[in-house]
Amino acid sequence: MVRFNLEEMNQLEFLDATEPPNQQGPRNLSVTGPDHPYSENFWKPGHIIGYEHTFIATLGDFLGSLDRKNPAHADLDAAVEVQRVLDAAERSSASRSRVEV
């Protein structure tokens, strides 16, 4: 299980169901450590990411791809795949069971 909370954008809550049952439990993982690709831009140890940083990073990626004459990451095929994952997440939530993607 992976859970994201918009109010704590530096963390993911993670549960590994393959661990022995007596060791299973949610863990909070910091996802903006020094090895994160954007850490040199605005995340320093001990500082959290703000809502605005998500837009700054997205815009920076887009403008950088134009400057490098590389296509942006998103295209229709990627959008279809994202929608399949979102649909599976909704079905999983509604059925409270695992859904294959």
HUSUL-V562025 format. One line per field, one symbol per residue. burial: I if it has 16 or more other C-alpha atoms within 10 Angstrom, else O. Layout:
burial: ???
//
This chain:
burial: OOOOOOOOIIIIOOOOOOOOOOOOOOOOOOOIIOOOOOOOOOIOOOOOIOOOOOOOOOOOOIOOOOOOOOOOOOOOOOOOOOOOOOOIIOOOOOOOOOOOO
//
